[in-house]
């Protein structure tokens, strides 16, 4: 039966299904996202890139660099993590 389940999972993935992206909607959740990550705001259609792992939470978008705070998240969030990053830039 295991081979049948594997074949079904392979067929589903081959058809293009992907799990929904992780979303972040608080500063605390954003602190868990590593440098190199890309986030998308369905509310504004902006894409944000985390440029550093420093606690200042620097992000770059089409309009320059910003520091995420509660007001920014209120305007842009919730944000979908479309690439996890994982770079460890200082």
Secondary structure, DSSP 8 states (H G I E B T S, - for coil): -HHHHHHHHHHHHHTT------EE-SHHHHTTS-BT-EEEETTTTEEEEE---STT-EEEETTEEEE--HHHHHHH-SEEEEE---B---
